[in-house]
Amino acid sequence: MEKPFVEACFSPAIFSRHNCSGVNVVVIDIFRASSAICAAFENGAGMIIPVREVEEARQYKEKGFLVAAERDGIVLDFADFGNSPFNFTPERIKDRTIAYSTTNGTKIIEMTSGSHTTAIGSFLNISALVSWLISERRDVLLFCAGWKDKFNLEDTVCAGAIASRLLESGEFRTICDSVHAAIDLWKLAEPDPLKYIQKAAHRSRLRDKGLDDCIEFCLKPDFTEIIPVVKDGNLVPFKP
Amino acid sequence: MEKPFVEACFSPAIFSRHNCSGVNVVVIDIFRASSAICAAFENGAGMIIPVREVEEARQYKEKGFLVAAERDGIVLDFADFGNSPFNFTPERIKDRTIAYSTTNGTKIIEMTSGSHTTAIGSFLNISALVSWLISERRDVLLFCAGWKDKFNLEDTVCAGAIASRLLESGEFRTICDSVHAAIDLWKLAEPDPLKYIQKAAHRSRLRDKGLDDCIEFCLKPDFTEIIPVVKDGNLVPFKP
C-alpha cells in the first residue's frame, strides 16, 4: 500500500483548493482556541458546542449551559468566563457542556464537514495526535486557522511540528510546499519556540490586550492525551 | 515620517485581505512568468500584453503580434514560442510587442488594479527593484502568485529575499507574519537556492514536463536593471 500524504493549508481562504474528502483534517489555532479546547477536555469537559454568534451564546446561557465568550479580549457580561485555556478548570467544567463562542472556529469546523474526521490539534496534545494519525493510515490535512484569513506564524510552526513527526515516522509522504515550509520554520523554532514566536503578530496582539499569560502554556507539548474531534458539529473528547 | 510597511501575500485567494490601495505591489511568479518578463525587457521587448484566453492570444497573432503561449508545457500551434525566459531572445523580440498568454498572471494583474504601481519582481531584477522600492518611501506588498491559489516555495523564497533587503536597508518596517516566514525561509535557501528549491513541488512539475532548463537562470540575481511595470493593463519596461 502506498503511504498516505500529508498536506498543510495556511488559510481558510485557501482551504477550498484542498481535497478534504475522506481525509483526516487537523484544525490548528493554538493562540488560543485549539489549546483551550484541549485543556478543557483534559480537565473533564463533557462536550463543547462551537457557537458562531454572540446572541446564540446568550441563548445557550439561558438554557443553563456554561458559556465561554469574549470579544476583543473582554469577557461578555452574560458569559461564565473568557476563551483562555486557564479558564477551563476542573472545578468549573467537569462533566459540563460548554458553549464556546468562536466565529472563526465555527466557520472552520463547518468548512471541514466533508472530512473523514476533523480533530483539534495543538502542542498540548501533539504526541497523542501524531500517534493516532499514524495508526489511521489515511491522508492528513493540517489546517491552520490563520488570522483574518491571513497566514500566521504560530499555527504554521505547530503544523510543522506535527508534519515533521509524521514524516519522520516513515509512514507518510508529502508533495506539498506548505508542509516543507512549515517544517523548515518549525526546525528554526524548535530549540526555543517561545523565543521564536516573539515576532508573531498575534503574540503582540494578545500582549496588547493582556491576554498573553497563556502563551508559554500553549507551546508546551503533551498536557493531555485526549484528541478533541468533531461529532455532529460539536466537539467531543476522543482517547484512542 | 514613519517608515513604510512591507507585507507579503502567499496566495491570490488571500489577496483581498490585504490593502493594496496606494501601495507598491510586486508580483512574483519566478517559475517562469515573472522571470520571462524580466528577461524579455532586458532583451529589448517594447511591450508585453498579458492575455487570459487562448482564443484572445490567437487574435493577437492574426493582428501581427508576436505571441508567447503554451498549455501544459506544449507550445500552442499558432504561437511563435512558449513561456520560457530562454525564448525571449533579442533577435526575436527587440522592439516588438508580445502577447503573453497567462491565465493566472492576467487575473493577478487585474486584482492589483488599485495599487499605486504594480511591478514584476524576480531574482533577475532584484537589486534594481529593491533600490526603486526604497526610493519610493511607500508601503510595499509582495504578492506571490502561488500555484492554483496554494502557497508555493519558490515565490516565497524570492519574496523573502526582497523583504530582507528592504528591512536591512533600515527604511522599512513590518508587522506581517508572512514577511517573517518568507525571510526565515530565504535565509535557509540563501547559501544554495538551487539546492533548497529542489523540494518545491513546481520544480518537479517543470522537470516532469522537461521545462526545468531555466531553473538555475531564474534563481540568478541581477540579469537586468529593468523593472517591468503595469500601465493600462499592459507591461512596459521602467528604468528608474
Interface residues (C-beta under 8 A of the other chain):
Chain A: F10 S11 A13 I14 R17 H18 W147 K148 D149 K150 F151 N152 L153 T156 I175 C176 D177 S178 H180 A181 D184 L185 L188 K199 A200 A201 H202 S204
Chain B: F10 S11 A13 I14 R17 H18 W147 K148 D149 K150 F151 N152 L153 T156 I175 C176 D177 S178 H180 A181 D184 L185 L188 K199 A200 A201 H202 S204
